[in-house]
C-alpha cells in the first residue's frame, strides 16, 4: 500500500478528477458518492469495499437537493474524504457516512466562500473588459476562477486526508468493541431517512400507491430495483397516455427556418456545444451562471459584432447580468440567445433590450422543465436509485448504469437544445409546450421514483442487528415501510432536520453497538 503522503496526494487527484468530471463535462453528475467512493477504494486497493460504500452513500444522499444555487453541502468533498478515512481505518459504510456528513458541510462552506470571492473579483474586473468588448479576457476569467477553485479545494482535501488519517485510525482503534459495527448496523435506519427524503422530493398523492407496489414487488416477488423502475415508468406512461388530450390533432408543424448571413452557422453550433461543457466553472454567488453565456456565445458574438465595437461591448454587458436555470437544460437557453443575438445584429443592434428580457423570461420555464427532467424526480434520482442498488450489491456494472442513465439524456439535451434553440429561437418554447414534454417530465419522473422508493425500502431499510431477527420475515418489509413513513412525517410535518436525524441515528448506533445492544 502507498505511504500516507502518496495516499493523501491520491485523494487530492481523485477530488480534482471528480470536480472536472462534473464542472468540465456538462454537469455529468459523475462526481457523486457512487463514483467518488469507488475511486477511493481503487486508490487504496479495495475497490469492492469502495463500490459498496459508494452505493450506500449515494442512497443516503439521493433525496437531498439544493435549489437556486444555494450550496449547503458538497457531497463530492464529503464522499472522497469520508470514504478515504473510513477505508484506511478498516471500517465500512457507517463510519464513512458519519465522517462524510460534516466534511460535506465543510466543503460546502468553503465552496460558498470562494463563490463570494469570485463575485467580488468579477465586479472589479469584468465591467471594464465588457466595456472594451474584450471577450478573450472575459473567457479566460470564466475558466481561470474555476481552475483555481479546483486547485484550492484539492489542496484542502490533500491536507485534511494527511492530517486526519492517523488520528481517525487511532480513534477507531480506541473505540469500544462493537462501536463501528453498530454504525454499520444503523445504516438500515439511516436509509429510512434517505428514502423518506426521496418521497418528499417527488411527493404527489396520486403516486403513493406505486410506493407500495414497488415494496411488494421487491419484497415478495424478488424483483430488482431496475425492474420496479421499469414497471413504474410503464404505469406512468400509460396514465399519461390515457389522460392526454390533443383536440388539435398534434403539435403544430413549424416551417424550416430561413437562414441568412446573420444566422447561427452549424460550425458555430458545434463550438457552442463544446464551449457549453464547463457549465458552472465560474459559478458566483451574485450572478450565478452569467459568464457561461459570454464564454459559450463568444464565437457568435465575434462574428456578428466584430466590426462594431460598441455593439460588441453592449452584448458583453448584457451577458454579465444575472442568469440561472437548470444546468442540464441551459444549452437550450444558450441556443435561443444565439438566435436572438443574430436577430439583433440583423436589425442593426436595435433589439439588445429584448435579448436580455427574453433571457430573463426563460429562466422560470426552463428551470421548471430542467428540474423535472434532471433533478427532482428526473434522471438524476432514477439513475441514483438503480445504479446505487446495483453497486451496493457489489456489482460494478452499477457505475455504468448510473453514468448512462443520466448522461445519455444529458448530452442529448445539450446538443438538441443548442441546435434547435439556435435554429428556432423563441419558437422552440412553442414546440416544447405543444409536445407535452413538460407535463410528461412532471409526472413520469416522480411516479417512477416513487416506485423505486418502495423497492429501496424493501431492499435496504430495516432494523439493526438482533432487532431485525425478532420480526417475522413476512412482516419485515412492512416494518421497513413504517420506518420510512415515520421519517416522512418527521421531516415533512414535524420539520425535523434530516441531516441531524441521520447524525442522531449514527451516534445512537455507535453507542448501542458499544453496549452490545445491537
Secondary structure, DSSP 8 states (H G I E B T S, - for coil): ---HHHHHHHHHHHHHHHHHHHHTTTS--TTSHHHHHHHHHHHTT-HHHHHHHHHHHHHHHTT----TT--S--HHHHHHHHHHHHHHTT--HHHHHHHHHHHHHHHHHHHHHHHHHHHHHHHHHHHHHHHTT-HHHHHHHHHHHHHHHHHHHHHHHHHHHHHHHHHHHHHHHHS-TTHHHHHHHTHHHHHHHHHHHHHHHT--GGGHHHHHHHHHHHHTS---HHHHHHHHHHHHHHHHHHH---TTSS----------TTS--HHHHHHHHHHTSSTTTT-BTTTBTHHHHHHHHHHHHHHHHTT-HHHHHHHHHHTTS-B---GGGHHHHHHHHHHHHHHHHHTTS--HHHHHHHHHHHHHHHHHHHIIIIITTSHHHHHHHHHHHHHHTT-THHHHHHHHHHHHHHHHHHHHHHHHHHHHTTHHHHHHHHHTHHHHHHHHHHHHHHHHHHHHHHHH----HHHHHTS-HHHHHHHHHHHHHHHHHHHHTS---HHHHHHHHHHHHHHHHHTT--
